[in-house]
């Protein structure tokens, strides 16, 4: 069975179809680039303030169970208010050193000049992170009896002693580019 179609309708449908096919072909031709040069540039974090950054990190559960974590964070915030220092903290669920390592690498990629790790999970990953990121300094906040990671500084003592040492090291950082 055929349907009667007026010539004007046939012409309109034909022209519309031709334009649609042409537009699709044009978009494909414009969007097709086999060279790979049109990829966006990788994002490079920058510190436009020109201040050194200190990053406090650790495993969430371990950090929550310690009394020194808040003391150290408060000390870093006070140091930030009194000097040209940026501070940030990142506590994440990581049950092994292999899970902690990408977070440490991420903080180093964000140009943290000093990365302070709380707890044994992150402390176990510090040596590997320090070797891979020589432009950042790493510091383990350890408890008495916790082994210090190889090749990385560790601090022990009372909560106040730990906070004072982290603060001292933070304030001794040179400005980026110096």
VENFENRA-V255279 format. One record per pair of residues at least 24 apart in sequence whose C-alpha atoms are under 6 Angstrom apart, sorted by the first residue. I is the first residue (numbers start at 0). J is the second residue. D is the distance in whole Angstrom. If there is no record, write none. Layout:
BEGIN
[[I | J | D] [I | J | D]]
END
This chain:
BEGIN
[[44 | 109 | 6] [49 | 175 | 6] [50 | 83 | 6] [50 | 84 | 5] [50 | 174 | 5] [51 | 84 | 5] [51 | 112 | 6] [51 | 174 | 5] [51 | 175 | 6] [52 | 84 | 6] [52 | 85 | 4] [52 | 86 | 5] [52 | 111 | 5] [52 | 112 | 5] [53 | 86 | 5] [53 | 111 | 6] [53 | 112 | 6] [53 | 113 | 5] [53 | 114 | 6] [54 | 86 | 6] [54 | 87 | 5] [54 | 88 | 5] [54 | 111 | 6] [54 | 114 | 5] [55 | 88 | 4] [55 | 115 | 5] [56 | 88 | 6] [56 | 89 | 5] [56 | 90 | 5] [56 | 116 | 5] [57 | 90 | 5] [57 | 116 | 5] [57 | 117 | 5] [57 | 121 | 6] [58 | 90 | 5] [58 | 91 | 5] [58 | 92 | 5] [58 | 93 | 6] [59 | 90 | 5] [59 | 91 | 5] [59 | 92 | 5] [61 | 118 | 6] [67 | 158 | 5] [71 | 162 | 4] [74 | 162 | 6] [75 | 166 | 6] [95 | 120 | 6] [96 | 120 | 5] [96 | 121 | 6] [96 | 123 | 6] [96 | 124 | 5] [100 | 124 | 6] [112 | 136 | 6] [113 | 137 | 6] [115 | 139 | 6] [116 | 140 | 6] [126 | 150 | 6]]
END
